[in-house]
Amino acid sequence: MSQMKIESPPFLAYFTLFFNFGGWLLVLLTAMFWEWSGMATLGFLYLMLVAPLVTAVAAYNLLGEWRLSGFHKVGFVANITYSALSLILLAAWIFGWQLNW
């Protein structure tokens, strides 16, 4: 983004996305290969309860700027998508819905 001289690059929006997706990767790896712990539970609760709000705020900050560049548009769409999917998964988790694959 710096090399392309993007006006007011959306670094914070991408930071929140990378932070949250990295958290999901850690939770997934912990569940698959290591022993579940209290820290893994705290990370999972953050990803389910707090992260959708953080990404919604990041998307709201990009609301007026998403036409500036492709980076802004992708950051806006990715943050909105993360918030929506997280809230759907949270509802499924709370209400006990089961996904039939």
N, C-alpha and C positions, 0 to 999 in steps of 0.2 A: 504494500500500500504506500509505503514511503517512496519507493522508487517510481511509482506511477503518479506521484504528486496528487493523491486523492485529498479532496477538501474535507477537513475534520474527519479523519479515518475512525471507524467504529471499533477501536481497540478494546474498549470495555465490553461491548457486546460479544466479541469473539472470545475474550478472556473468560466470561461467564460460561459460554458454551463449552470451551475446552476444559474448564474446571469441572463442570458437571458431567461431561462425558468421561473424563478421567476418573471421576468418582464412581460412575457406573462400572467402568472397567475394573476398578479395585474391588467393588462389591462382587462382581461376577467372578473374578479370580479367587477371592476369598471363599466364596461359596463352593467353587469347584475344587480347589486344591488345598486350602488351609482350613484351620479350625475357626468356626464362627466365634466372634468375640463381642464384647461390649462396644468397642470402637467401630466395628463393622455395623453394629446396630445403630449407633449414632449417625454414622455416615449414610446408612440407608434411610433413616428418618429425615435427615437433612435433604436428601435427594427427593424424597416423596412429599415433604411438607413445606420446606423453605425454598428449594430450588425453583419450583414453578412460579413463585412470587418474584424471585430475583430475575428470572428470564422474562417475565411479563413486564417488569419495570424496564429492563434493557430494551425490549421491543417497543415499549411506549416512548422511550427516549429516541428511538430511530423512526418514530411514526412520521414526523415531518421531513426527515432527511432521506428516506428510502429511495428517492428519485435521484440522489446525487451520483451514485455509482452502483455498479453491480455488487460491490462489497457490502454496501449499505442494504441493498435489497435482500441479498442472501442472509445477512445477519438478522434482518427483521423477520424474514420468513422462518429461519431456523429457530429463533427465540420463541416466536409464536407457536410453532409446531411442537417444540419441547414443552412449553407450558400446557398446551392442549393435551398432548399425549400423557403427560404426567398427571394431569387432573383426571383423565379417563382411567388411567391405571389406579389412581388413588380411590376413585369411586368403586372400581371393581374390587379393590382390596378391602375397602370398608364394608361394602354390601355383600361380599362373598360371591360375586359372579364368577363363573367358571368359563374359561375359553375352551371350546371344543375344537381341537385342531384336527 
